[in-house]
Amino acid sequence: MSAFLDSSVLVAALAPDESKHAACLALLLQGGNCIYSHALL
């Protein structure tokens, strides 16, 4: 099964001072993820 992750989950997984770091890192380490990325113009 794959999961689509918002780019904010990726950022939180990489930033240890984020309040949701552990949960986001666990999601990322499960593997099989697709990252949803968007940009504001």
C-alpha positions as CSV (number, residue, x, y, z in Angstrom):
1,M,0.0,0.0,0.0
2,S,1.3,3.5,-0.8
3,A,0.4,6.7,0.9
4,F,0.5,10.2,-0.4
5,L,2.3,12.6,2.0
6,D,2.1,16.3,1.8
7,S,5.4,18.1,1.6
8,S,4.9,19.5,5.1
9,V,5.2,15.9,6.5
10,L,8.5,15.5,4.8
11,V,9.8,18.8,6.3
12,A,8.6,17.9,9.8
13,A,10.3,14.5,9.4
14,L,13.6,16.1,8.7
15,A,13.4,18.9,11.4
16,P,13.9,17.4,14.8
17,D,12.6,20.5,16.6
18,E,9.1,20.1,14.9
19,S,6.4,19.1,17.3
20,K,5.2,16.2,15.1
21,H,8.7,15.1,14.1
22,A,8.5,11.6,15.5
23,A,5.1,10.8,13.9
24,C,6.1,12.2,10.5
25,L,9.4,10.4,10.6
26,A,7.6,7.1,11.3
27,L,5.3,7.7,8.4
28,L,8.3,8.4,6.1
29,L,10.2,5.4,7.3
30,Q,7.4,3.0,6.4
31,G,8.3,3.3,2.8
32,G,6.2,3.1,-0.3
33,N,5.2,6.8,-0.1
34,C,4.5,9.3,-2.7
35,I,5.2,13.0,-1.9
36,Y,2.7,15.6,-2.8
37,S,4.4,18.9,-3.4
38,H,2.9,22.2,-4.3
39,A,4.2,25.7,-4.7
40,L,2.7,29.0,-4.0
41,L,3.2,31.6,-6.7
